[in-house]
Every structure is written in C-alpha cells, then in structure tokens.
Amino acid sequence: MSLGNVSAVLVHGAWADGSSFGKVIERLKGHGIRAVAAPLPLTSLGDDVAALDRTLERIDGPVVLVGHAYAGAVIGATRAPNVAALVYAAALAPDEGETVADVFYRDETHPQAPKLAPDAHGWIWLPDDAFASAFAQHATPEELAVLAAVQRPIAAVCIGEAVKRPLWKDVPSWFLIAEQDRMINPATQHFMARRMKAHVRSYDADHTPIVTAPDAVANVIVEAVQSVAAR
C-alpha cells in the first residue's frame, strides 16, 4: 500500500524531549514514513498546544498525531485541520471539562511511583531515581542515563487546566496501553481507551514504550498511517 503523503508528528510528554522518540523515528523511516518531533515548552497546556500547532502548520498533507504521556492532552486539544488520526502511547486523554490531573490520579498510584511536587518556581521535576523505578524500568542503564540527563520539567499549571472538546471525539484514535506502567495506572489507560472508542493495542511495556518498546509503538503508528492513506 502507498502511504501517500501522510506524516507522523510525535509529541513528547513531561520530563522528556523529542529525542525520546529516536528509535521510533528510525523505524518509521524504514517504513517510508516522514516523522517530525514537535517540541513543547511545557509551560502551560495552552502554550503547548500553540507550539504543536506551529509544527503542524509546516506540514503539507494529512498527519497522524502521536502523543506520549502528558502529550495526550496536547494532541487532543489541537484543532489543526490536517490531523487525520491520533495515536496515544501510554498517554493521558482527559475528556471535556477534565484536567490532566483528574485522569492521572483517577486510579491508585503504583507503590514505586514518585511523589511529585512543584519547586519554588512552579516546575515539577522527576527525581533521578524515578527513571529506573517508575518512568522506564525496562530501559538499559545507558538509556536511563540519557533520559535523566535530558529531562525537562513541566509547569504545575499544565496539569490543572480543564480541556475543551477533545479531538478524539472527531477523528479515529489508537491507544497503545502499557500494561507495566508505573506512572499512569494501566486501569486508567483501559478506561480512557474505552471511552474514546479507540483501536486498542496492549503491550507489556513500562511507561516509556517509545524508548523500551519502539517496535510496538511504530507498529501502531504504521497501522494508523495505513488507515489514513487508505481513506
């Protein structure tokens, strides 16, 4: 099947940057799919959506928009006309009127999940030891070192802003559930995926499958791209 001019735009979550999608980008290239990593400032949900929209404006043709973790809220909040499908990778999908915090804390947190609190400047950092214990427990020591080194904090205001009608109500969506996630309860992921009526794919991955299970993530993206190209 020709994938036409469908692009994949990849959106990182909190405590990460676009490099977290490195392995996924390599795999999409192998399938002939153009991938672009959209940088987020993580300063407010509105700022993050505006930053994503600036990336989307630069892309011709339909887009499969991929969000990891916090970025699920961001990809659901864009109104860019070229977005043809959404892919959630262990991501948060608040419904209209909900905040990121509402869904993040919906179910019981894992015993090894870090206690999160903003610093004196309103930024939330992930403790270094949390990368190995909860964020990406399946990662290699080398991968963990990079994740910790490049982490970017998220402003506390990002998770307290209620969202408007999410885009997943209007375009097809896919949801990769990470069954070994210690940051976002897998039960919460199943709940969100069900109410989205998403195409669900389940994998025994940690919270960061974009690093530790890139084949699984890439396969879901390819499936979404093929669906868009076939329309």
C-alpha positions as CSV (number, residue, x, y, z in Angstrom):
1,M,0.0,0.0,0.0
2,S,1.2,3.5,-0.8
3,L,1.3,5.6,2.3
4,G,1.0,8.7,0.2
5,N,1.9,12.0,1.9
6,V,0.8,11.0,5.4
7,S,3.3,12.3,8.0
8,A,3.7,11.3,11.7
9,V,4.1,14.1,14.2
10,L,5.4,12.9,17.5
11,V,4.8,14.8,20.7
12,H,6.8,14.2,23.9
13,G,5.5,14.3,27.4
14,A,6.7,15.7,30.7
15,W,10.3,15.1,31.7
16,A,11.3,14.3,28.1
17,D,12.1,15.9,24.8
18,G,11.8,14.9,21.2
19,S,14.9,12.7,21.4
20,S,12.8,10.2,23.4
21,F,11.2,9.2,20.0
22,G,14.6,8.5,18.4
23,K,14.1,4.7,18.0
24,V,10.5,5.2,16.8
25,I,11.7,7.7,14.2
26,E,14.2,5.2,12.8
27,R,11.6,2.6,12.5
28,L,9.1,4.9,10.7
29,K,11.8,5.9,8.3
30,G,12.2,2.2,7.5
31,H,8.5,2.2,6.5
32,G,8.9,5.2,4.4
33,I,7.0,7.5,6.8
34,R,8.2,11.0,7.4
35,A,8.3,11.7,11.1
36,V,8.6,15.1,12.8
37,A,9.1,15.5,16.6
38,A,7.2,18.6,17.9
39,P,8.9,20.4,20.8
40,L,6.8,21.5,23.7
41,P,7.7,24.3,26.2
42,L,5.8,22.5,29.0
43,T,4.9,26.0,30.4
44,S,1.1,25.6,30.1
45,L,-1.4,23.5,28.2
46,G,-2.3,26.5,26.0
47,D,1.4,27.2,25.3
48,D,2.0,23.5,24.4
49,V,-1.0,23.4,22.0
50,A,0.2,26.6,20.3
51,A,3.7,25.1,19.9
52,L,2.2,21.9,18.4
53,D,0.1,24.0,16.1
54,R,3.2,25.8,14.8
55,T,4.7,22.5,13.9
56,L,1.6,21.3,12.2
57,E,1.3,24.4,10.1
58,R,4.6,23.5,8.5
59,I,3.4,20.1,7.3
60,D,1.6,19.5,4.0
61,G,-0.8,16.7,3.8
62,P,-2.6,14.6,6.4
63,V,-1.0,13.9,9.8
64,V,-1.1,11.1,12.3
65,L,-0.5,12.8,15.6
66,V,1.2,10.8,18.3
67,G,1.3,11.7,22.0
68,H,3.2,10.1,24.9
69,A,2.0,10.5,28.5
70,Y,1.1,14.2,29.2
71,A,1.1,14.9,25.4
72,G,-2.1,13.0,25.1
73,A,-3.9,16.1,26.5
74,V,-2.0,18.3,24.0
75,I,-2.8,16.3,20.9
76,G,-6.4,16.1,21.9
77,A,-6.6,19.9,22.2
78,T,-5.4,20.9,18.8
79,R,-7.8,22.0,16.1
80,A,-5.3,21.8,13.2
81,P,-7.3,20.8,10.1
82,N,-4.6,18.4,8.8
83,V,-4.8,16.0,11.7
84,A,-6.4,12.8,10.4
85,A,-5.8,10.4,13.3
86,L,-4.5,10.2,16.8
87,V,-2.2,7.7,18.5
88,Y,-1.9,7.6,22.3
89,A,1.2,5.8,23.6
90,A,0.7,5.3,27.4
91,A,-0.9,8.7,27.2
92,L,-3.5,10.8,29.1
93,A,-6.8,11.6,27.4
94,P,-8.9,14.0,29.5
95,D,-12.5,14.5,28.4
96,E,-14.2,17.9,28.1
97,G,-14.1,19.7,31.4
98,E,-11.4,17.4,32.9
99,T,-7.8,18.2,33.7
100,V,-4.6,16.1,33.2
101,A,-4.5,15.7,37.0
102,D,-8.1,14.3,37.0
103,V,-7.1,11.4,34.8
104,F,-3.6,11.0,36.1
105,Y,-4.8,10.5,39.6
106,R,-8.1,8.7,38.7
107,D,-6.8,5.3,40.0
108,E,-4.5,4.2,42.7
109,T,-0.8,5.1,42.0
110,H,1.9,2.4,41.9
111,P,3.9,1.9,45.1
112,Q,7.1,2.8,43.2
113,A,5.6,5.9,41.6
114,P,7.5,9.1,42.7
115,K,5.9,11.7,44.9
116,L,5.6,14.8,42.7
117,A,5.6,18.4,43.8
118,P,6.5,21.7,42.2
119,D,9.7,23.5,43.2
120,A,9.9,27.2,44.3
121,H,9.4,28.2,40.6
122,G,6.4,26.1,40.0
123,W,8.2,23.5,38.0
124,I,7.8,19.7,38.6
125,W,11.0,17.7,38.2
126,L,11.2,13.9,38.1
127,P,13.6,12.6,40.8
128,D,16.6,11.0,39.1
129,D,16.0,7.6,40.7
130,A,12.4,7.6,39.4
131,F,13.6,7.0,35.8
132,A,14.7,3.5,36.8
133,S,12.0,2.7,39.3
134,A,8.9,4.0,37.5
135,F,9.4,6.0,34.3
136,A,11.3,3.4,32.3
137,Q,12.1,0.4,34.4
138,H,12.7,-1.7,31.3
139,A,15.3,0.7,29.9
140,T,19.0,-0.1,29.8
141,P,21.4,1.8,32.1
142,E,22.6,3.8,29.0
143,E,19.0,4.7,28.1
144,L,18.2,5.7,31.7
145,A,21.3,8.0,31.8
146,V,20.2,9.8,28.7
147,L,16.5,10.1,29.9
148,A,17.7,11.6,33.2
149,A,20.2,13.9,31.5
150,V,17.8,15.5,29.0
151,Q,14.7,15.6,31.3
152,R,12.7,18.8,31.0
153,P,10.4,19.9,33.9
154,I,6.7,20.6,33.5
155,A,5.0,23.6,34.9
156,A,2.4,22.6,37.5
157,V,-0.2,24.8,35.7
158,C,-0.1,22.3,32.8
159,I,-1.9,19.6,34.7
160,G,-4.6,21.8,36.2
161,E,-6.2,23.3,33.1
162,A,-9.6,21.9,32.0
163,V,-9.7,20.8,28.4
164,K,-12.3,21.7,25.8
165,R,-14.0,19.1,23.5
166,P,-11.1,16.7,22.6
167,L,-10.2,15.9,19.1
168,W,-10.5,12.1,19.7
169,K,-14.3,12.6,19.6
170,D,-14.0,13.7,15.9
171,V,-11.1,11.7,14.3
172,P,-10.1,8.0,14.6
173,S,-7.8,7.1,17.5
174,W,-5.4,4.3,18.5
175,F,-4.3,3.6,22.1
176,L,-1.2,1.6,23.0
177,I,-1.8,0.5,26.6
178,A,1.4,0.0,28.6
179,E,0.4,-2.9,30.9
180,Q,3.5,-2.5,33.2
181,D,3.2,1.3,33.5
182,R,4.1,2.6,37.0
183,M,3.3,6.2,36.2
184,I,-0.2,6.0,34.7
185,N,-2.2,3.1,36.1
186,P,-3.0,0.6,33.3
187,A,-6.5,0.5,34.6
188,T,-6.8,4.2,33.8
189,Q,-5.4,3.6,30.3
190,H,-8.0,1.0,29.7
191,F,-10.8,3.3,31.0
192,M,-9.7,6.2,28.7
193,A,-9.3,4.0,25.7
194,R,-12.8,2.5,26.1
195,R,-14.5,5.8,26.4
196,M,-12.5,7.1,23.4
197,K,-13.7,4.1,21.4
198,A,-10.1,3.8,20.4
199,H,-8.4,1.0,18.5
200,V,-6.7,-0.7,21.5
201,R,-3.3,-2.4,21.3
202,S,-1.9,-3.7,24.6
203,Y,1.7,-4.4,25.3
204,D,3.7,-5.5,28.4
205,A,5.7,-2.2,28.4
206,D,6.7,0.3,31.0
207,H,5.6,4.0,31.0
208,T,8.0,4.8,28.2
209,P,7.4,2.3,25.4
210,I,8.7,4.9,22.9
211,V,12.1,4.0,24.3
212,T,11.8,0.5,25.6
213,A,9.3,-1.0,23.1
214,P,9.8,1.1,19.9
215,D,8.6,-1.7,17.6
216,A,5.3,-1.9,19.3
217,V,4.8,1.9,19.1
218,A,5.9,2.1,15.5
219,N,3.6,-0.7,14.5
220,V,0.6,1.1,15.9
221,I,1.6,4.3,14.1
222,V,2.1,2.4,10.9
223,E,-1.4,0.9,11.3
224,A,-2.9,4.4,11.8
225,V,-0.9,5.8,8.8
226,Q,-2.1,3.0,6.6
227,S,-5.7,3.6,7.7
228,V,-5.4,7.3,6.8
229,A,-3.7,6.6,3.4
230,A,-6.5,4.1,2.5
231,R,-9.3,6.6,3.0
